[in-house]
Structures are given as structure tokens and as C-alpha cells.
Amino acid sequence: MDKDERIGAQINKLEEKYKNSGQDLSSYLDGLLYQRYLTYWDYIHLDTLLSIQVPRTYFPDEEIFIMYHQITELYFKLILHEQKQIVEDRSQDVDFFIEKTRRINSYFKALISSFSIMIKGMEREQFLRYRMALLPASGFQSVQYRMIELYATPLENLVHHTERENFTKKNEVEELYEHIYWKKGATDLRTGEKTLTLKQFEIRYTPRLLRIANQVRHSTIYHKYCQLPEGSRQNKELIRALKDLDMNANVNWPLMHMGSAYRYLASDTKDVEATGGTNWKQYLPPSFQKIIFFPTLYSETELDNWGKEWVEHIFNPANKE
């Protein structure tokens, strides 16, 4: 096929594409002629992106704090982008499952490896001052991370470990959600009441999270794994990818936050409360929460020792700066 024939074939395809739009191809070609060339900065809305860092104080390091959290939320969006494809897929193609899970792990690894920006990239004295202007806002209020958890595993696996034996998949979504583990991490350290941080979050996001939990009640990533044919469930690459996801999301990522909390909030005399009053020493350690997305992939010993070696490392005074 020569050049003219190729162009003719492409024009025919365009005519077919646009014939049901109410306009002929000529009108669309006119629009293409009038349209400006696309630029990089317009395509990614660069000017807008660089304008949304708005510090509330005059401390220079606050801008680092804002940008890192914005970058984190973009990575969370990438993770959700892949999770939704797994949840919505009906092909039971194990290679597709592996590829999407590996992508999720690559995003988590980028976040985990970059967290030194939060641990060592800001002056402690600046942080302890500008954080007071952020109350009661907290990273605890990241709804995208809650969505990541809901897409990954059934709600009964996210119930607080002290109550988990009282609930099964037969319980209603709304009941399970009321006992989800992270709510206990946002209680006032003195009164045991819900913090304003949690109250704000619930008002804003509870309807959305309940809607998602109901949508994926039988189609989380864990459900998708369990629904695979027996041979596919034994695929070593898939099992490794899912275990890596569990480790990245439920051990390594919380571990990074533990390191940051100890860097900025721990003290030899009295620990500083987390922004929003969240109980970080009880909320962040992986071995305290025992959140495991894919529990049947592990032995009883592995489940019992979940996250312990990492927490022992972080709590060891010799490892603190």
C-alpha cells in the first residue's frame, strides 16, 4: 500500500468514526486546523500544578512538607488506577493479574524509598512549629489510602485486631466499617473520644467509602485471587507479587511513618502528639495492627510474627538518630 492509499484508508476510518456524531468529517478536520499545537506545559497543566503549594506559615520547610504529600497522593492515584483494573477484570488472566500487581508494588517502592525526604529532609524545629498551624489536618485523612485498603481486601480483614474474631464476611458492610482498625488510631489520647480529625474525615468521606466497600464486597483483589483456577492460584510469581504488596502496604510503608514519627515526635522526656491528636504509637506499628491483605498466603508462624522484626528495629534506641 502506497502513501496515498494509506491516507485514503485512514480517511475512510475517520469518516466511519464520526458518521454518528451529527457532524461530517470535514467539520472535524476544520477543528483540527484551528486547534493550537499541544505543548508539554498545557498537557500536564504545569502552571496549575506549580501553583497549588500554599504554605500557612513562613517556615521554608513547610513547602517541602506540602509537596511531598501531594506527590504521595498522586502515587496513591496510580495505585488505585491499577487496583480498579484488577477488580473490574473478568478474564482471570494470571499474567494480567501479575503485571498489575507488580505495577502497584513499583509505586509503593517509589514512595517507600523516597520517604527519607520526610525523615531527614526537614529541620525538626521548623516542623514542630509549622505543624501547629495545620491542626487538626493530618495525613490520617488520606481517603485514597483508605480506598487502596478497601480495594485490596475484604472489610473483615480490616476490622481492628482486638475485635476481628467477632466478625465475619456475613456481617453487613456498615457494621464492619464501624469497627475498622484505623478509627481507633484517631481517638483522643486523654478522653478516648473521636478526635476532630476523625470527625471531619467521617463527615466528608464515609458515604464514599461505604459505597466503594459495597461495590467491591465480593470482588476485592483478594477475592479475585481466590476466584482464580487452582493452577493459577499456585502461580509462584503471582504469590510473590501479592506478598510483596502486603509487605509494602502493611509493613514497609507504616515503618517509614514510624521512622518519621520518631524523628519529629519522639522525645526522651515526653512524646509530642501527632497532628490531629492521633495515637501514633498504637496506630502505626505493623505488629500492633496486623493488617494483612492476603492472609491465606502465609503460615500460622508468619501470621503470628507479622511485622515484629521491623517494629523491634524501629523501637530499638540504638537505631534512633
Protein Blocks (a to p, Z undefined) as FASTA:
>chain_A
ZZklmmmmmmmmmmmmmmmnopafklmmmmmmmpccddfklmnommmmmmmcccfbfbfk
lmmmmmmmmmmmmmmmmmmmmmmmmmmpcnlpaklmmmmmmmmmmmmmmmmmmmmmmmmm
pcfklmmmmmmmmpccdfklmmklmmmmmmmpcfklmgcfklmmmpcfkbcfklmmmmgf
klmmmccfklopacfklmmmmmmmmmmmmmmmmmmmmmcfklmmmmpcfklmmpmklmmm
mmmmmmmmmmmmmmmmmmmmmmmmgcfkbccddehhiafklmmpmklnopafblmlpcfk
lmmmgoklmmmmmmmmklpZZ
